[in-house]
Amino acid sequence: MPTASLLDPALHGLGPSQQDEALRLAARFPGLIVAARDIAASVMHGVHGRRRPGTGETFWQFRPFTVGESAARIDWRRSARDQNLYVREREWEAAHTIYLWVDRSASMYFLSSLAMQSKVDRALVLGLAAADLLVAAGERVALLGLTRPLATRQIVERLAEAWLLEEKAPDYRPAELPEAMSLPRGAQALLIGDFLCDVADLARVIERLSAQGANGHLVMIADPIEETFPFKGHAELIDVDSPARFRVGQAEDFAQDYQHRLAAHRDAIAALTRAKGWSLSIHRTDHPASEALLALRMRLEAGGMAVTAREG
């Protein structure tokens, strides 16, 4: 009988160590940045930004002085350039802040022959593309626990640089879940990963993130082989995040039980997100990233709907 192992690089593209994968990821980042911008541009149509004049500290634009306004509002330095009077307007600061986290743990490097990208590459592209869209719409984006909120046109490059700097740290250890911290009221969290973790651990993270009223969105990335479980004969299933191994004599007999357990795991996460008013979507890596980004954009614009949907 044939033997299938999830450690077989020829079958699934798993690297020999997390350090090697980090180096490969660094080399791939330029391509991922280009892909993120292309995908963001493909769903950019219809995005209406929040940026408008109002109370705030950030310069917005100069506009002509209107008769009847207070002379104290005139910007005399700008007005001295020509024969017209101008008023300096500041930006209305009611933009939301979205805190982004992308799972880069060992399980995210899984790649089967059925997928277009590894889970980690797809997650990073979606995260960067979402950040690009959000900033274009006048929002601010921060990497959860890593950067301050940013609203720069170079948001994709800035986030990629922050990730790379983090991975160069001697004590860097990728985690399955983000650090549990309280987010400000009105903020939104965007967590992208496979969430093949203990549901109780995820519940504690979500509870903490939303403690002050912040909303959130989970995008669950799945390789198609993780859902179809096409193995036959003797198989060795290995948890890449721990030393756990599981051997089965007839893998095809185990498939139905595996699929039931996976469905139960996802149902538990769906119930958790519904209870907190968060949204949950499932995206498979054999479908275009633009499908997931379009659905995610709608959820972000809605401020987070308590809906569980499958995006491909």
LOMARNU-900341 format. One record per residue: z, y, x of N, C-alpha, C, CB in turn. Coordinates in steps of 0.1 Angstrom, whole numbers, plus 5000, padded with zeros to 4 digits. Atoms other than C-alpha are relative to their C-alpha. Glycine has a CB too. Example, Ala and Ser with C-alpha at 12.3 -4.5 7.8 and 13.67 -1.06 7.14 Angstrom:
2
500049885009507849555123500050125009501250004990;500049894991507149895137500850114992498650055004;
This chain:
312
500049885008500050005000500050125009501250004990;500149884992499250355013501450075000499050104995;498749924999502150575025499750154999500849965013;500249855000502350945016501350075004499650054985;498849934995504751185033499850154999500449965014;500149865001505351545025500150075014501150064991;500049944986505751605063498749995007501149935008;501350024994502151505070499350135001499249894993;500749884999500551825083498649994996500150065014;501450025004497051685077499950014985499549875005;500050005014497951655040500450134994500849894994;499449885006499951965034500250125009501349964995;500049884992499752205063501350055004499350104993;498749954996503452215071500150015015501149904994;499949984986504252355105501249935006500150155003;499050084994506552185130501450085000499749975014;498749935000509252465129499850134993500550025014;500049875006510152775110499650115009501350034993;500449904990509752975142498550015002500749985013;501550004999506152865146499450064988499549855002;500649955012505452945110500250165000500749944987;499849864999506953295115498950075009501450045005;501049944991504553355144498649994994500049925013;501350005007501653235124499950104989499849854994;500049905011502653455095499750145006501450004993;500249874994502753755118498550025004500850025013;501549994997499153675129499250014988499649875008;500849995013498053645093500250134992500449884991;499649895008499653965081498850104998501150075006;501149915002496554185087499149964989499250025013;500950065011494453955065500750014986499749865003;499249995012497253945039500050144994501449955002;500049865004497354325038498750044993500350095012;501349985006493654345032499849944986498949955009;500150075013493854085004500850074990500549865002;499149945009496754264988499450134995501350045006;500649885004494854594987498849974991499650095012;501150045009491754424973500449964986499249895007;499650055013493654254946500650124991501149895001;499549885007495554574937498950094994500950085009;501149925004492254764935499349944988499050025011;500750065010490854504912500750014986499849855003;499349985012493554564886500550144998501249904998;499549865000494054934893499550084987499550075012;500649935011491855044863501050014989498749944995;499149985011494055194836501450035004500049874992;498749964996497055264857500250154999500349955015;499749865002498555594847501350035006500150034984;498849974992500955744871501050084992499650075012;498949935005504355894863500150145006501349935001;499849874993503956184887499650124992499350005014;500349885008504156514870501050115005500149984985;499149904996505756854876501350004992499350144998;498750005007509456904867501150035010500249874992;498849984992512956914881500149905011501350004992;499950104989513256754915500050085013498849905000;499949944986513356814953498749985007501149935007;501250034993509956684963498850104996499549864998;501249915003506956934965498949924993499550065013;501050075008504356854939498650075003500350014985;501249934999501657124940500250154998498949954990;500049865003500857494939499150024988499450095013;500849975012499557644907500050164999500549934987;500049855002498558004897501250054992498750044994;498949945007501358234886499550054987500550125009;500349965013501358304849500850124996500249884990;499349885005502158644834501149974991498950104993;498850035008505558634819501049925007499649944987;499150084992507058404844500950095009499349895009;499149924991509958514866499350015014501449925002;500649984986508758664899500749925010500150155003;499250084990511458464917499349865002501449984995;500650134998509258154912498850015009499649954986;501249984991506358304933500349955014499550145000;500050044986505758134966499250115008499449865002;500649894993505058444987499249965012501050115003;500750054988503958255018498649954996500849905008;501350055005501258074999499150114994500149884990;500849895007500258384979499450095010500950074991;500549904990499758585011498749955006501050015012;501250054995496758365020498850064993499949854999;501149945007494558524994500550104990499149894992;499649905009494658774965500749954988498750084996;499450065012496258544940501549975002499349874995;498650045000499858464932500249854996500950094991;499850145003501058104933501549964998499449915011;498750055002504057914921500149865006500449994985;499850144994505457604940500749924989500850015013;499450095010506057324916500549885007498949954990;499450124994508257034924499849884990501650025001;500450125007507756674913501249964991499749885009;499150065010509456534882500549875005499449994986;499550114994511856284896500749914990501050045011;499550105010512156024868499349865003499750044986;500750124997510255754886501149895002499250015013;499150114999511755404886500049955015499649894991;500050074987512755214918499949854997501250045008;500150155001511654854921500449945013498549964996;499550074988513454634945499349865001501649985000;500850124998511154364959500749905009498650045005;499650114991512154034974499049894999501549954996;500950114999509853754986500649895007498650055006;499550124994510953404994499149965012500149894990;500750044988509953315030500749885006499950115010;499350124995512052995033499049895002501149964990;500950114995510652665046499149944989500849895006;500850065011509552535012498850084996500949974988;501149915004507252835007498849985008500550145000;501150034992505052715035499249884996500449985015;500750125005503952415015498650044996500749944988;501449975003500152395011499349864998499350085011;500850125003498152114995498550035000500449934987;501449985000494452064995499550054987499249875003;500449955013494352174958500250154999500849934989;499649865001495652524965499050095008501450025005;500849894993493852844976500850055012499650114990;499249944989496752964997501449925000500350154998;498750045000500152855008500950084991500650005015;499249935009502952954985500550135006501249924996;499549884993504353205011498950115001500549975013;501149904999500953375016499750064986498749935005;500349955014500353404978501250094996499949884990;498949915004503853544973500050135007501349925003;500149874993503453805000498950094995499849975015;501149925005500053914988500450064986498749914998;499649955013501453944952501050125002500549894991;499049894999504454144964499450135006501049955010;500649884995502354384985499150064991499349965013;500949945010499754424958500750074989499149894995;499149945011502454494932500550135005501149914996;499549884994503954754956498950115000500649975014;501149905000500554924960499850064987498849935006;500249955013500054944923501250094995499949884990;498949925005503555074916500150145007501349925003;500049874994503355344942498950094995499949995015;501149935005499955444929500350064986498849914999;499549965013501655484895501150105000500349884991;499049904999504255714909501449945001500050094989;498750064999507055464913500449995015500049864994;499550024986509155384944500449855002501350095003;499850144997509455044960500949995013498749935002;499250034989512154904983500149855002501550064998;499750144997512654575000501549974998499549955014;498650025003515854434986500849975012500149894990;499150024989518554475012499450035014500549865000;500749984987516054575039499550145002498849915001;500549864999514554925032500550094989498450005001;499749905010515255235013498750014991500350145006;501249995009512955314983499050095006500550064987;501149934993509555434995499050034989499449925011;501149965009506755614977498850055008500450114990;501149964991504155645005498749924997500449985015;501350075002500455565003499949885010498950105003;500050114990501055335033501149904997500250055014;498950095004503555125013499749865004500250014985;500350134997501754805020500349975015498549964997;499750014986501854855058501550025003499250115008;498549984997505454985057500849874997500550124992;499350125004506654675038499749885010499749964986;500450114990504754435061500750025013498550005002;499349974987506154605092501549974999499850155003;498550035001509754575078500249855000500550064987;499950155000509254205072499949945014499049934991;500250054986507954145107501150045009498750065005;498849964992510754345123501249914996500450144997;498950095004513254135103499849865006500049994984;500250144995511653805114500250005016498649954996;499949994985511853925151501550005004499350125006;498649994996515653955149500549865004500850054987;499550134994517453685169500849914989500950025012;499250075010519753595139499349984987501350074998;500750015013517053585113499949864995498550065001;500050135007517353295089499550024986501349925000;500649985014515053285058500949934990498649964999;499250065011517053225026499249974988501250104997;500750045012516053064994500150114989500549874995;499749895010517553354974500450135007501149954990;499649874994518153724980501550015000499350114993;498649975000521553864988500450064986500350105011;499549955013523553924957500650145001501149904993;499549864999524054304954499750074986499350085011;500249935012524354544925499050115001501450064995;501049905000521354754917500350124990498649944996;499749895009521455104901499549984986499550135006;500550015014521055134863498650075000501050074990;501449955001517355184855499149955011500050155001;500950064990516155004886499549874995500849985013;500550135003514154684884499949925013498650014993;500250094989514154384906498849914998501349915002;501150095001511054184914500249895011498750085003;499850114991511753844929498949904999501449934996;501250095000508853624940500449885009498750075005;499750124992509453264952499749874992501450005005;500150135007509352894942501249974992499649895009;498750015007512952904930500349854998499950064986;499550145000513452534939501449995006498949915008;498749984995517052604943501049964989500350155004;499050035010520352544925500050114989501449995006;500049905011520152724891501350085000499749934986;498849924999523752824894500050105010501249905002;500149904990523153004926499150114996499449945013;500949905005520153184911500750094989498849944994;499249935010522453274881500950115006500749904991;499149914994524953434904499350125006500849935011;500849894994522253644921499650104989498849955008;500449925011520853764888501150084993499249924990;498949935006524253844874500450125008501249904999;499649894991525054054904499050125000500249955014;501049905000521754234905500050094987498649945002;500149935013521954334868501350054996499449914990;498749965004525654414868500150144994501049985012;499949865004525054784863498950044990499950105012;501149975009522154744839498649995005500250134993;501450024994519154684862499349894993500149985015;500850115006516354474848499349935011499050064990;500750074990514254224866498949904995501049925007;501250095002511253994869500049895010498750085000;500250124991510853644884498649964999501049894997;501450065000507453524895500249875008499050095007;499850134994507653154902498749955006500649904990;501250044994505053034927500049855001499850075014;500050155000503952664924498749965006500249954986;501250074995501452454944499749904989500349935014;500450095011499452244919500549865002498550004998;499550134997500551924937501449984996499749965014;498650015004504152004929500149974985500750135003;499950035014503351974892499349874996499350124992;500750125004500851694891500549875007498550015005;499450114993502651464916499049885001501349964994;501050105001499551254924500249885010498750065004;499750104990501251024950500049864994501350035007;500050145004500850644948500549925012498649954996;499650094990502350354967501350055006499049995011;498849964993505150404992499950155004500349915013;500049864997506150774996501450045005499650084987;498849944995508750965015500050154997500149985016;499949865004509751294999501150075008500350014985;499149944991511451535022500350154996499450005015;499649865002513351855015500050085012501550014993;500249934987512152105041501150105002498750075000;498949914999515252325034501349935004500250084988;498750084996517752045043499549875006500949984987;500450134994517851705060499849894989501149955009;500150105010517551525026498649935000500250064986;501250085001514951245023500149914989499749935014;499950105011514051024994498749915001500050084986;501150094999511850714997499949924986500349905011;500350085012510150544967499049905003499550104989;500950114997508350214967498750024992500649874996;501249985008505950294939500050144994499949904988;499849855004505550674937499550034986499250085010;500549975013503450654906501049974988498749924997;498950035010506450504887501050114999500649875003;499049894999508550804898499450134994500450025014;500649875004506051074886500550054987498549984999;499549955013507151094850501450055001499949894989;498749954999510751124859500150135008500949905007;500049874992509951394885499550114991499049985012;500549895008507951594860501050044989498749954993;499049975010510751574834501150095007500649874994;499049934992513251694861499550155003500449935013;500549874997510951984871500050094987498549995005;500149935013510452084834501450054996499449924989;498649965003514252084829500550115009500949875001;499649894991514752294860499450134996499549965014;500749875004512252554848500650054986498549984999;499449965012513752544813501350075002500249884991;498749944997517152624828499850145005500849925010;500249864995515752924847499550094989499049995012;500549925011513853044816501250044991499049924992;498949965008517053034796500950115007500949884997;499249904992518853224824499450144999500149955014;500749875000516253504825500050064986498649985005;499949955014516153534787501450064997499749894990;498649965003519953564785500250145006501049905005;499849874994519753864809498950104997500049985015;501049905004516654024794498950015011500550134997;501050004989514553944825498849934995500649945013;501350085002510953814825499849905010498850104999;500350114991509753494840498549964998500949884998;501450055001506153394848499949895011499050115002;500350114991504853084866498550025004500249864994;501349984995501853124888499649885010499850135007;500450114991499952834905499050055010499449884992;500849954989498252874938498649955000500649975013;501450045002495052714926499350104990499849864995;500549895009494453024904499950135008500850014987;500149874993493453374915501350084999498850084995;498849925000496253604925499950124990500250055014;500249895009494753874903500549974986498550044999;499550035013495753684872501550034999499749854997;498549984999499453694882500350155001500649925011;499749864998499254054893499850084987499150065011;500349935013497654174860501249984990498749954994;498950035009500353994840501350075004500349854998;498849934994503054134863500050154997500249975015;500249865002501754484860500450044986498650055003;499649975014502154464822501549994998499249904991;498650015001505654344825500850125006500549875006;499349894993506654614850499850134992499450025013;500249885008505154884828500850004987498550014996;499250025012507054744798501550015003499749874993;498649994996510254774818500749875000500750094991;499450134999510854394817500249954986501350015007;499950065013510354184786500649865002498649994993;499350135000512453874778499049904996501350004992;501150095004509353664778499749905012498750074997;500450094990508453344797498649964997501049874999;501450035002504753294802499449935012499250124997;500750074989502453084823498850075003499749854996;501249934996499953274843499149915008500350135009;500950104994497353004850500849885003499450065013;
